[in-house]
Structure formats: structure tokens, C-alpha cells
Amino acid sequence: MKVIIIEDEKPSARRLYRMLEREEIHVEVMLHSVSEAVEWFQNNEHPDLIFLDIQLSDGLSFEIFEVIDITSAIIFTTAYDEYALQAFKLNSIDYLLKPIDEDELVVAVEKYKARVPKAQNIQLNFEDIKKLLVNPIERTYKKRFTVKVGQHLKMIPIDEIECFYSENKGTYAHTVEGRNYLLETSLENLKDELSPDIFYRVSRKFYVNINAIKDIISYTNSRLQIKLHNYREQDIIVSRERVKDFKNWLS
């Protein structure tokens, strides 16, 4: 059985490694970030079983599965609240609440062994998990943002925003009129407010509106550069690990 651990807290990863070794389960590798995991999956045979934390040092582990097609079985190791844990229990091999109990670890592994013939269904189960976590009911998305301009409040329709970007710890909306407005939110929070059909997060610094894209240019290190109709302040680069998903989004 080929096993890997994806966990950004190295003491937790080492503890889980030792627990698995005591059960005579060899861990091939321990990975600690989204980018590290993506690179590893691109260059190695995928494992039978993944012990997966959710909050990694550079983002949510869900981002790995948006870039790489993985059918490995998953046991979550998480500190999420009860609602999320219930979702995991319904749709994955199992979850282990930190700090991990060794007896619960053994039970989780036995569950995996009992379900090995069903491993081909794990990818679908993972998609179900994401839907339960981020879309438990039919979602509606923002149609406008309200910003403060001096002593006034201004409403900006969503279709007038070319992109959202972060700069100097602030989050800004850039409009088709070439104006930049400071928002009282973060790029991370925008994930739940923007329609994924219209906006895509091309990097840690940018969400772009598909209708605002003027040109897409090949860039160094297998990346892409995006040109918008009006935004000129910074280069907008699609990070290498997001290129495949970005192309799928465009289509």
C-alpha cells in the first residue's frame, strides 16, 4: 500500500508518520504545501491512500485537486467544525480529528482496506465533499459591491469590475472606467461571493473577469500573462499550477 501525508504542520506530520510506521504502514513522502504537493503529483505515481490536512501553508488542499486529477483514497486529518466533519464522514473514507488518536487511526485504515475495491469512486466522493462544504444550498452571488468614496457610498455593479487584486494588504476592485476602489474584504473571502463562471483566481493576487480579458500571452516557466482592456497597474500572471484549470475555465 502506497501512502503519503500532506500536512503543513511538520510536528503533526512526523507524529502521524510514526503512528503509521507502528502499524507497519510505510509512508513514502510527507508534503507540506499545495505547491509542493502539485509538483510531487506531476512527477510521481499517485498513492493508494492520502492522509490530507485541509488548511495548508499556501492555501486549501482542495486546490491540489483542481490542478491534478487524483483518484487516490483520502483520509482527512482536520480541525474543522462538526458540520464539516459530518460532511467528510458521509463522503470520504474517514476523518481524523487532531490531535489524532491512534485507535481511531487504525479504524480509519481498516475502513480503507475494506473499501479498496471501491477506490475508483473516491474522486467523485471528493467532489461531493467540496459541494457540501462550500455549496450546501443553491448559492447566489454578489451583483454589486458597495465602496466608500470620501463621505459617500458608491455601488459598483459586478459586470463593471474587470478584476480584483491585492496590494499592500488591501483588496481592490478595478472597474471598466479605469478606477480602483478599496474593498472591506479579502481575496480569500471573494471566493464565496463571485460567480465561478465569470471570475477566476489566476494567482494569489488576482481574480479576473472573463469578459474583461483582451489577450492571453505565453509567459516564462509555462505560465500565462493576461491583458485586460483597461487594467495596467501590474502584470497579471497565471501561476503555473493554475494554467490547466484556467484553460478549462475558459472553455
C-alpha positions, 0 to 999 in steps of 0.5 A, a space after each residue: 500500500 502506497 501512502 503519503 501525508 500532506 500536512 503543513 504542520 511538520 510536528 503533526 506530520 512526523 507524529 502521524 508518520 510514526 503512528 503509521 510506521 507502528 502499524 507497519 504502514 510505510 509512508 513514502 513522502 510527507 508534503 507540506 504545501 499545495 505547491 509542493 504537493 502539485 509538483 510531487 503529483 506531476 512527477 510521481 505515481 499517485 498513492 493508494 491512500 492520502 492522509 490530507 490536512 485541509 488548511 495548508 501553508 499556501 492555501 486549501 488542499 482542495 486546490 491540489 485537486 483542481 490542478 491534478 486529477 487524483 483518484 487516490 483514497 483520502 483520509 482527512 486529518 482536520 480541525 474543522 467544525 462538526 458540520 464539516 466533519 459530518 460532511 467528510 464522514 458521509 463522503 470520504 473514507 474517514 476523518 481524523 480529528 487532531 490531535 489524532 488518536 491512534 485507535 481511531 487511526 487504525 479504524 480509519 485504515 481498516 475502513 480503507 482496506 475494506 473499501 479498496 475495491 471501491 477506490 475508483 469512486 473516491 474522486 467523485 466522493 471528493 467532489 461531493 465533499 467540496 459541494 457540501 462544504 462550500 455549496 450546501 444550498 443553491 448559492 447566489 452571488 454578489 451583483 454589486 459591491 458597495 465602496 466608500 468614496 470620501 463621505 459617500 457610498 458608491 455601488 459598483 455593479 459586478 459586470 463593471 469590475 474587470 478584476 480584483 487584486 491585492 496590494 499592500 494588504 488591501 483588496 481592490 476592485 478595478 472597474 471598466 472606467 479605469 478606477 480602483 476602489 478599496 474593498 472591506 474584504 479579502 481575496 480569500 473571502 471573494 471566493 464565496 461571493 463571485 460567480 465561478 463562471 465569470 471570475 477566476 483566481 489566476 494567482 494569489 493576487 488576482 481574480 479576473 473577469 472573463 469578459 474583461 480579458 483582451 489577450 492571453 500571452 505565453 509567459 516564462 516557466 509555462 505560465 500565462 500573462 493576461 491583458 485586460 482592456 483597461 487594467 495596467 497597474 501590474 502584470 497579471 500572471 497565471 501561476 503555473 499550477 493554475 494554467 490547466 484549470 484556467 484553460 478549462 475555465 475558459 472553455 
